[in-house]
């Protein structure tokens, strides 16, 4: 993104005695009346095999050496879904978007784990640093994240567990700050071992580390991510983030690790020039309708020819800032062509009615943006999958 930031989840937090979606469903089972979102289905899904994946050059492969490309969607923070009676909970949402019988073929679901939700802060605000305690994190994992990850396993799809900070431009929120380092270290020391035995789980180190980057503090400095001098920003980022990558790997020897970059994970181009140390590493890119990040083939396609690239956020909306506003005829076809030409994994934003750009309308029906990507997922439902017969669970 540009410095005009998207606000994830501006709906209001319910404080105190939270009425969760699971509570509502439990009451329904006892004879009460519960809201059921249109189109929400049971757990019937053909799914795909989800064996351990590994990196081979710029590709991700299964144990048999087949190239795998993971295509799917983002959903909201699992706790946000579970604690809002007016939206389907995480179980329902994941089941719906992975249900083959309902013509949904997401093969991977990205789970944004937000400090604002872990720490019970007001939605739409910027959580302090640290944003949560270890006890809050452990409870979040037990009550919300582990169940969501397990539903992905039951549905036969991969999932990306994403540490989802993306806002805050003062020095305390810099990815080089001690507070952010301590928060990330605690997060991954807790989360990585929890899912180290789950072959269908990938870890995303840091959703969108914003600053420092060249030009952040001086508007007269304009360094493009493709410029030679942009390597300075990348090197600063690598120095800060390598310990977090090492923490994950020390606690989870096999899971693929996805690594973002400064300025809202837009510095992907520099990844091949100075890779992080470690095995089974891939790199993320985030792009919406940004004119400054076109052509996609340059900013994200070229690095994908050298390292695995996951576009873990992308899309467009019918209105909003310049970096977000777009159409299916222009941005949609542009993204489609890009994904056809490059071995880039993708997770479109966002399978929800509130987090923009949203794939659902407020009555939970699929809107035209959602239908566009539903059709693409259906067209590619049998492409680049792991070998049949391997589950990856021992």
ABEGO torsion letter per residue (X at the ends): XBABBBBBGABBBBBEBBBBAAAAAAAAAAGBBBBBBBGBBBABBAEBBBBBBBBBEABBBBAAGBBBBBBBBBBBBAAAAAABAABBBAAAAAAAAABAAAGBABABBBBBBBAAAAAGBBBGBBBBOBABBAAAAAAAAAAAAAAAAAAAAAAGBBBBBBBBBABEABAAABAABAAAAAAAAAAAAAAAAAAAABAABBBBABABBAOBBBGAABAABBBBAABAAAAAAAAAAAAAAAAAAAAAAAABAABBBBBBBBGGGAAAAAAAABBBBEBGBBBBBBBBABAAAOBAAAAAAAAAAABBBBBABBEBBABEBAAABBBAAAAAAAAAAAAAABBBBBBBOBBBAABOBBABBAAGBBBAAAAAAAAAAAAAAABGBBBBGBAGBX
